[in-house]
Amino acid sequence: MLGERIPLRRVKTMRKTLSGKNMLNDVLMEHPYRLPQISFRGSNLTIHPLRNIRDTFYVGNITIGTPPQEFQVVFDTGSSVLWVPSVFCNSSTCSTHVRFRHHQSSTFRPTNKTFWINYGAGRMKGVVAHDTVRIGDLVSTDQPFGLSMAEYGFEGRRFDGILGLNYPKQSCSRPIPIFDKLKNQGAISEPVFAFYLSKDEQEGSVVMFGGVDHRYYKGELSWVPLVKAGDWTIHIDRITMKREVIACSDGCDAVVDTGSSHIQGPGRLVDNIQKLTGAKLRGSKHYVSCSVVNTLPSIIFTINGINYPVPAQAYILKDSRGRCYIAFREKRVRTSTESWVLGDIFLRLYFSVFDRGNDRIGLALAV
């Protein structure tokens, strides 16, 4: 194991605390939409609930400003900036989401720095501002963040903004990530955060800061060193199906990305996986008969010598009409070497720990 062992602290999540007192159903009935807004803090570990939206992404509530204004954001390890829509944004997507009203916050501080961010699904142009940001009980004062002035490609999304948890990018105009600021302020005891992502649109998803609650996974965490410090990219030994290598034959890199719904890879290799499963292209998705899901083989990612199977029940999702499709996608950004994105399809199966202190990712079978 690399570096120091992270103390795994035993805490009671709110879900287990409430269910232990037969209170959970009462709370769910009384506050069906409010439950994911209550954080649990104990033993220097903050557990912050996330809401599972159709098994495609996970959102959590944060507040910005004084008095606090609430936003639903995706906690995204694939990017490093926190941003929400501004009242100056004229894009059609902004009008359907909560916009930050800076004039109502007594702690708001503007700047004249602007920046662009390109995502797989879209891009945004923003201006940097400063204000108090809260993730549950974690408070970052004078936190730099982005206010979007224009957004492209985010039509139909069910979240207001994005909270980036990647390493800071070396750019004078990019605001310092909130995790780094909380770490520098001493608000987080260990430079670690972790994700448990629920299956089948169930409640119970969480992001935790400052430590690890070991009851969210089975067995031991297996630690994987990052390819390089500064990005949540790990090395994959190979990808196999029915003991045949179907991708990554000479080893390849993969970004572990909580902000990506699917597993993404090079087009020709993803096409091969679609063929091996017998999937047929209809529109933008590759479909299979739902009756064959239990007969299709697992796809196995071997990482640092350990096999991580992804069964068909995990890599096949249902669309809004109940039809089954393969959740492997071609990467939108092409690279010179073979690389993959391990998104929520993979992370629902494997509890993930992001260890900034030791530049590594821990993986274990999720409960």
ZANUFI-978321 format. One record per residue: residue in three letters; x negated, y, z of N, C-alpha, C in turn. Coordinates in steps of 0.2 Angstrom, whole numbers, plus 2048, in hexadecimal, padded with zeros to 3 digits. Layout:
N
ALAXYZXYZXYZ
...
END
This chain:
367
MET7FC7FA8008008008007FC806800
LEU7FD80B7FC7F98117FB7FB816801
GLY7F68198037F781F8087FA81D80F
GLU7FC8218127FF82081980681D818
ARG80881981D80F81681D81481C820
ILE81981D81C81E82281E82281F824
PRO82382282982782082F82F81F82C
LEU83181982D83881882A83D819830
ARG84181E83184482083784B81D836
ARG84E81A83C85481783C85981C83E
VAL85E81E83A86382383B86A820839
LYS86F82383C87682183A878826835
THR87A82382F87D82882A88482A82D
MET88782F82A88D83182C89282C82A
ARG89182882489682382289681D827
LYS89081B82A89081682E892818835
THR89181E83789382183D89B82183E
LEU89E8248388A58248388A881E838
SER8A68198338A98138338A880F839
GLY8A381083D8A280C8438A880E848
LYS8AB8148478B081784C8B7816848
ASN8B78138438BD81283F8C081983D
MET8BB81E83C8BD82583A8BD826833
LEU8B982282F8B78248288BD825824
ASN8C28208248C88218208CC827822
ASP8CC8288298D082E82B8CD835827
VAL8C68358288C383B8258C483B81D
LEU8C383581A8C48358138CB837811
MET8D08358158D78378138D883F815
GLU8D584181A8D684881C8D284D817
HIS8CC84B8168C784F8128C584B80C
PRO8C98498078C78458018C18487FD
TYR8C184E7FD8BC8517F88B78557FD
ARG8B88558038B38598078AD85480A
LEU8AF84E80A8AA84980D8A384A80B
PRO8A284A80489B84B802897852804
GLN89A85680789785C80989485C810
ILE89585781489385681B88C85381B
SER88785681D88085381E87F850825
PHE87B84B82587984882C87284A82D
ARG87084C83386984E83486784A83B
GLY86284783B85F843841858841840
SER85484184584E83E84584A84183F
ASN84A84883E84784C839849849832
LEU84E84583185084382B857846829
THR85784982385E84C82186184781C
ILE86784581D86A841818870845815
HIS86F84680E87484B80B878847806
PRO87F8478078838438038848457FC
LEU8848407F78858427F088C83F7EE
ARG88F8427E989583F7E689483C7DF
ASN8968367DF8958327D889A8347D3
ILE8988377CE89D8397C989D8347C3
ARG8A282F7C38A282A7BD89C8267BC
ASP8988257C18928217C088D8247BB
THR88E82B7B988A82E7B48858337B7
PHE8878367BD88383B7C188583C7C8
TYR88183E7CC88283F7D38818467D5
VAL8868497D88858507DA8868517E2
GLY8828567E48838587EB88485F7EC
ASN8878617F28888687F388286C7F7
ILE8818727F487C8767F788087D7F8
THR87D8817FC87F8887FC87A88D7FB
ILE87B8937F88778987F787A89F7F9
GLY8758A37FD8788A97FF87A8AA806
THR87B8B080887E8B280E8848B780D
PRO88A8B580F88C8AE81188C8A980B
PRO88B8A380D88A89E80888F89D803
GLN88D89C7FD89189A7F788F8937F5
GLU89488F7F48938887F38938867EC
PHE88E8817EA88D87F7E388C8777E3
GLN88E8747DE88D86D7DD88786C7D8
VAL8828697DA87C8687D687A8617D5
VAL87685F7D08738597CF86C8597D2
PHE86A8557D68648547D985F8507D4
ASP85B8547D18588517CB8508517CC
THR84D84B7CC84684A7CC84384B7C5
GLY84784C7C084484D7BA8428557B8
SER8448597BD8438607BC8418637C2
SER83E8697C283C86C7C983F8737CB
VAL8448757C784787C7C984E87B7CB
LEU85087F7D185787F7D385A8857CF
TRP8608847CC8638897C986B8887C9
VAL86E88E7C987688E7C98788937C4
PRO87E8937C28808987BD88189F7C0
SER8808A47BC8808AB7BF8878AE7BC
VAL8898B47BF88F8B77BD88D8BB7B6
PHE8878BB7B48858BE7AE8858B97A8
CYS8868B37AA8868AE7A488C8AE7A0
ASN88B8AF79A8918AF7958928A9792
SER88E8A479388F89D78F89689A791
SER89989778D8A089478F89F88F795
THR89A88B79589988779B89988A7A1
CYS8968907A28968947A889D8967AB
SER8A18977A68A889A7A88AC8947AC
THR8AA88E7AB8AE8887AE8AB8867B5
HIS8A58897B78A28877BD8A188D7C2
VAL89F88B7C889E8907CD8988947CB
ARG89989B7CB89389F7CA8918A37D0
PHE88B8A47D18888A77D788A8AF7D6
ARG88D8B17DB88F8B97DC88A8BC7E0
HIS8848BE7DD87E8C17E18808C77E5
HIS8858CB7E28878D17E688A8D07ED
GLN88D8C97EE8908C87F488B8C57F9
SER8858C47F78808C17FC87B8C77FF
SER87B8C78058778CC80986F8CA808
THR86E8C48078678C28078648C1800
PHE8688C37FB8668C27F48608C77F2
ARG85B8C57EE8558C97EC8548C77E5
PRO8558CC7E08548CB7D984D8CB7D7
THR84B8C97D18448CA7CE8468CB7C7
ASN8418CD7C38418CE7BC83E8C87B8
LYS83D8C27BB83A8BD7B783F8B97B4
THR83E8B77AE8438B27AA83F8AC7A8
PHE8438A77A78408A07A584589C7A1
TRP84289779D84789279A84588B79C
ILE84A88779C84988079E84D87C799
ASN84987779684C87279184D86C795
TYR85386979485586379785785E791
GLY85785879385985378D86085578A
ALA86485778F86B85878D86D85F78B
GLY86886478C86A86B78B86486F78D
ARG86587678D86087B78F863881792
MET86088479686288A79A85D89079A
LYS85F89679A85B89C79B85D89F7A1
GLY8588A07A585A8A37AC8558A97AE
VAL8588AC7B48548B17B78528AF7BE
VAL84C8B07C184B8AE7C784D8B37CC
ALA8508B07D28538B47D78518B17DE
HIS8528B47E48508B17EA8568B27EF
ASP8578AC7F385D8AD7F785C8A77FC
THR8608A68018608A180686489B803
VAL86189580386488F80086488A805
ARG86A88680686B88180B86D87B808
ILE86987580A86B86E80886D86B80E
GLY87386B81087586981787286D81C
ASP86E86A82186B86E826864871824
LEU86286F81E85B87281C85D879819
VAL85987D81B85A884819853887817
SER85388981084D88D80D84F89480C
THR84C89881084D8A08108498A380A
ASP84C8A88078488AB8028468A67FC
GLN84A8A17FB84889C7F684989F7EF
PRO84489E7EB8458A07E484989B7E0
PHE84D89D7DC8518987D885389C7D2
GLY8568987CD85889B7C786089C7C6
LEU8618A27C38688A47C18698A37BA
SER86D89F7B786D89E7B08718A47AD
MET86E8A67A88718AC7A48748A979D
ALA8718A379B8748A0795873898796
GLU87889479487788D79487A88A78E
TYR87688578C87888178587887A786
GLY87D87678487D86F78488086C78A
PHE88287078F88586D79588C86D795
GLU89086D79089786D78F89A867793
GLY89F8687968A386379A89F8607A0
ARG89A8637A28978607A889B8617AE
ARG89A85D7B389E85D7B989A8607BF
PHE8958647BE8908677C388F86E7C1
ASP88D8727C688C8797C588587A7C3
GLY8808777C68798787C58758727C6
ILE86E8737C686986E7C78648707CD
LEU86386B7D185E86C7D68588677D5
GLY85286A7D284D8667D08488647D6
LEU84685E7D584285B7DB83C8587D8
ASN83A85A7D28338587CF82E85D7D2
TYR82885B7D182285F7D38238667D0
PRO82086B7D38208727D081C8727CA
LYS81F8767C581B8777BF81787D7BF
GLN81187C7BC80D8827BC80F8887B7
SER81388C7B98168917B58188977BA
CYS81589D7B88168A37BD81D8A57BD
SER8218A37B88288A57B882D8A07BB
ARG82B89A7BC82F8957BF82F8967C7
PRO8358957CA8368967D18338907D4
ILE8308907DA82D88B7DE8338867E0
PRO83287F7DF83887B7E183A87B7E8
ILE84087A7E984287B7F083F8767F5
PHE83E8707F283A86B7F783486D7F9
ASP8308707F48298737F682A8787FC
LYS82F87D7FB8308827FF83287F806
LEU83687B80783887880D832874810
LYS82E87180C82886D80E823873811
ASN82287880E81E87D810820881816
GLN82788181782A88481D82A880823
GLY82887982282887482782F872829
ALA83487382583B87182683B869825
ILE83786682183785F82083185C823
SER83285782782C85482B828850827
GLU82A84C82282684881D82884B816
PRO82384B81282484E80B827848807
VAL82D846808830840805837842804
PHE83A83F7FF84183F7FE8438387FB
ALA84A8367FB84C8307F98538307F7
PHE85582B7F285B82B7EF85E8247F0
TYR8658247F286981E7F286F8207EE
LEU87081D7E887581E7E387A8197E3
SER88081A7E48868157E58888137DE
LYS88B80D7DE88D80A7D889580A7D8
ASP8978097D189E8097D08A280F7D3
GLU89F8157D28A381B7D48A481B7DC
GLN8A18177E08A38177E78A081D7EB
GLU8A281E7F189F8237F58998207F8
GLY8958257FB88F8227FF8888247FC
SER8888277F68828297F487F82F7F8
VAL87882F7F98758347FD86E8357FA
VAL86B83B7FB86483D7FA86283F801
MET85C83C80385A83E80A85384180A
PHE85284680E84C84A80E848848815
GLY84184881583D84881B83C84181D
GLY83E83B81A83D83581D842830819
VAL84282A81B84682481884A82181D
ASP85082081B85581C81F85581581C
HIS85281082085080981D85780581C
ARG85C80781F86280381E866804817
TYR86380881386580980C862804807
TYR85D80080985A7FB8058587F5808
LYS8577F08048557E980784E7E8806
GLY84B7E480B8447E280A83F7E880B
GLU8397E88088347ED8098347F1803
LEU8327F88048317FC7FE82A7FA7FB
SER82B7FA7F48257F97F08227FF7ED
TRP81C8017EF81A8087ED8168087E6
VAL81880D7E281580D7DB8128147DA
PRO80B8147D980881A7D880A81E7D2
LEU80A8247D280C8287CD8068287C7
VAL8088297C18038297BC7FE82F7BD
LYS8018357BF7FD83A7C180183F7C6
ALA7FE8427CA8018467CF80484C7CB
GLY80A84E7CD80D8537C98138517C5
ASP81584B7C581B8497C181D8427C4
TRP8248417C482683A7C78268357C1
THR8208347BF81F82F7B981B8297BC
ILE81D8237BB81A81D7BD8188197B7
HIS8148147B881280F7B28168097B3
ILE8198077AD81D8007AC8187FB7A9
ASP8177F57AB8137F07A88167EE7A2
ARG81D7EC7A28207E979C8287E979E
ILE82C7E97988337E87998357E1795
THR8387DD79883A7D67968417D5796
MET8437D079184A7CD7918497C678F
LYS84C7C279384B7BA7928447B8791
ARG8407BB7958397BA7968357BC78F
GLU8387C078B8357C37858347CA786
VAL82E7CC78582C7D37858307D7780
ILE8347DC7828387DF77D8367E777C
ALA8327E978182F7F07818297F0785
CYS8267F67858207F778981B7F2789
SER81A7EF7848157E978380E7EA786
ASP80C7F07858057F27878057F778D
GLY80B7F679180C7FB79680E802794
CYS81280579881480C79681681079C
ASP81881679B81A81B7A182181C7A1
ALA82481D7A782B81E7A882C8247AD
VAL8308297AB83282E7B083882B7B4
VAL83882C7BB83D8297BF8418307C0
ASP8478307BD84B8367BC8528357BF
THR8548387C585A8387C885F83C7C4
GLY85D8407C08628457BC8648427B5
SER86183C7B48638387AD8688327AF
SER86D8327AB87282D7AC8708267AA
HIS86C8267A486A81F7A186381E7A2
ILE86181879F85A81679E859818797
GLN85381C79685281F78F84B81C78D
GLY84A81B78684481978484381B77C
PRO83E81977983D81A77284281776E
GLY84581A76884A81876584A811762
ARG84480F75F84480975C844803761
LEU8428047678427FF76D8497FF770
VAL84C80577085380577385880176E
ASP85780376785A7FF76285A7F8762
ASN8547F57648527EE7648567EB76A
ILE8577EF77085B7ED7768627EC774
GLN8647F177086B7F176E86D7EB76A
LYS8687E97658697E37618697DD765
LEU8647DD76A8647D676E86A7D5772
THR86E7DB7748747DA77887A7D9773
GLY8797DA76D87F7D97688837DF768
ALA8807E576A8847EB76B8857EE764
LYS88B7F176388D7F475C88E7FC75D
LEU88B80075988B807759892809757
ARG89680D75C89C81175A89B81875D
GLY89B81D75889A82375B89382475D
SER89282676388C82876688982276B
LYS88D81D76C88C81877188C81176D
HIS88880C77088880576E88C801773
TYR8917FE7708967FA7748957F3773
VAL8977F07798987E877989F7E777B
SER8A17E077A8A77DE77D8A67DD785
CYS8AB7E07898AA7E07908AA7D8792
SER8AD7D478E8AD7CD7908A67CA790
VAL8A17CD78D89B7C978D8967CC792
VAL8987D17968937D479B8907CF79F
ASN8947CA7A28917C57A688C7C07A3
THR88C7C079C8887BB7998827BE796
LEU8817C579687B7C87938757C8799
PRO86F7C77968697C679B8677CD79E
SER8647CC7A38617D27A785B7D57A2
ILE85A7DB7A38547DE7A084F7E07A6
ILE8497DD7A68447DE7AC83F7E37AB
PHE83E7E77AF8397EC7AF8347EA7B4
THR82E7E87B28287E67B68247EC7B8
ILE8247EE7BE8217F57C081C7F37C6
ASN8157F47C58107F37CA8107EC7CC
GLY8127E77C78117E07C88187DD7CB
ILE81D7E17CC8237DF7CF8297E07CA
ASN82D7DA7CA8337DA7C58397DE7C8
TYR83C7E37C48427E67C68477E57C1
PRO84B7DF7C28507DE7BD8567E37BD
VAL8587E47B785E7E87B68637E47B2
PRO8687E17B686D7DD7B38727E07AE
ALA8757DC7AA87A7DF7A58807E37A9
GLN8827E17AF8877E47B38857EB7B5
ALA87E7ED7B587B7F37B687A7F77B0
TYR8787F47AA8767F87A487C7F97A0
ILE8827F67A18887F779D88D7FB7A1
LEU88F80179F8948057A289A80579E
LYS89F8087A18A680979D8A781079C
ASP8AA8117968AB8187948B281A797
SER8B58207958BB8227988C181D796
ARG8C081A7918C681578E8C580E790
GLY8C080D7958BF8067978BB802793
ARG8B880478E8B38007898AC80078C
CYS8A97FA78A8A27F978D89D7FB788
TYR8987FF78B89280178788C80078A
ILE8868007868807FF78987D80678B
ALA87A80679187880D79487080D793
PHE86E80B78D86780D78B868812785
ARG86481778686481D78185D81E77E
GLU85E82177885782377585582A778
LYS84F82A77A84C83077D84D836778
ARG84F83C77B850841776849845775
VAL84584477A83E847779839842777
ARG83784277183283D76F82B83E771
THR82783977382083A77581C836771
SER81583777181183376D81082C76F
THR81082B77581082477881782277B
GLU81781B77B81E81977D81F81B785
SER82581E78682782078D82E81F78D
TRP83081E79483781C79583A82179B
VAL84082179C8438257A18488207A5
LEU84681F7AC84A81B7B084F81F7B4
GLY85581F7B185A8247B485F8207B9
ASP8658227BA8698207BF86B8187BE
ILE86B8167B886C80F7B786780A7BB
PHE86180C7BB85C8097BF85C80B7C6
LEU85D8117C885D8137CF8638117D3
ARG86980F7D086E80C7D486C8067D7
LEU8688027D38667FC7D58607FC7DB
TYR85C8017DA8568027DE8558087E2
PHE8568087E885580E7ED84E8107EB
SER84D8177EB84781A7E884581F7ED
VAL83E81F7EF83B8247F38368287EF
PHE83682E7F08328337EC82D8367F1
ASP8278337F18228357F781D83A7F4
ARG81E8417F581A8467F38138467F6
GLY8138447FD80D84480080883F7FE
ASN80A8397FB8058347F88068337F1
ASP80A8377ED80A8377E680C8307E4
ARG81282D7E68148277E581C8267E5
ILE81F8217E28268207E38278197E6
GLY82B8187EB82D8127EE83480F7EB
LEU8348097EA83A8067E783C8007EB
ALA8427FF7EC8447F97F084C7F77EE
LEU84E7F17EE8557EF7EC85A7F37F1
ALA85E7F77ED8637FB7F18687F67F4
VAL86B7F87FA8707F47FD8777F47F9
END
